[in-house]
Amino acid sequence: KSMNRKTILVALLAMASATATYGQEIMSGGLVFSQSEDNTLSLVKSNDVARIVVPATVEVGGERRVVSAVAGDAFYCSFNISDIRLPEGVTQIGEEAFSQCRALKSLHLATTTPPQCSAGAFGGLHLEKISLYVPVGSGATYRADSVWGKFNVVEEK
């Protein structure tokens, strides 16, 4: 009996170690990421601190992976976050990602193209009171967007 259990345990451990990091959580600098099938990363959780700076890439298994999304509920009910900076690679923001983040005063986006998201990503917030800092020359694109246009859009270098 114990031999069967040991064999099964060894087989399970081998399968677990052979599995790619897809779906596993990766921690870096107080942030938690999940790797997608395309080897990019989604931010899934963070510490509830005043300022969050999301890196453009995170090292996973000796390789750099691009942070391309903020997952749904990633910052949900994070009451202390007032300033968030997202890197250029972020192209998608999930449902309720920033919902109920009532202290949020500024959001900095490094991409000239507005990330895909719905108004539900910012549920419970007064978007007109939040400054959205975007790259110079992209203000008009953000203002024309159905979600991002509701923010106080400010161009920065």
C-alpha positions, -999 to +999 in steps of 0.1 A: +000+000+000+026+025+010+045+018-022+014+027-043+009+060-023+046+068-028+044+061-065+013+082-069+029+111-049+060+110-070+039+110-102+019+139-089+050+159-080+065+152-114+033+164-131+032+195-110+069+204-117+064+198-154+034+221-156+042+255-169+036+286-148+003+291-167-024+297-141+001+299-112+005+330-091+037+349-094+046+374-067+068+405-073+071+436-053+039+433-033+020+425-065+005+391-076+004+381-113-010+352-132+006+340-164-017+338-195-015+312-223+004+337-244+031+341-217+020+376-208+010+385-172-021+398-157-020+417-124-045+398-101-039+413-066-019+440-048-012+453-014-037+480-003-012+508-002-015+544-013+007+542-045+009+512-069+035+511-097+030+482-119+062+471-137+063+467-175+078+432-171+083+406-144+109+379-143+094+344-144+117+314-145+146+335-157+126+351-185+110+385-187+072+385-192+052+415-203+024+427-180-005+431-204-037+432-183-052+441-149-075+412-141-111+416-129-114+425-092-076+431-089-080+462-068-116+457-058-124+475-025-087+486-020-097+516+001-061+531+005-050+532-031-049+568-044-024+566-072-018+538-098+007+537-126+002+512-154+029+503-180+027+506-217+020+469-223-014+470-205-041+466-231-070+452-211-086+460-177-110+434-163-145+439-149-145+456-115-107+458-115-108+492-097-144+490-084-149+507-050-114+522-048-128+553-033-094+569-025-083+568-061-073+603-072-049+596-102-044+569-127-013+570-150-014+551-183+017+548-204+000+536-235-011+559-263-040+536-271-067+533-244-068+498-228-100+478-234-124+480-205-160+486-195-174+512-172-178+483-147-141+483-142-145+515-122-178+508-104-188+531-076-163+558-085-168+594-097-146+592-127-147+630-134-129+635-100-101+612-110-071+625-130-062+602-159-026+610-170-019+598-205+011+603-229+013+636-248-006+635-280-031+608-269-055+630-249-080+633-277-081+595-282-088+590-245-114+617-244-132+601-273-134+568-256-167+559-239-151+549-206-118+568-205-135+600-217-154+602-183-121+609-165-103+642-161-079+635-189-045+652-185-016+647-210+019+643-195+054+636-209 
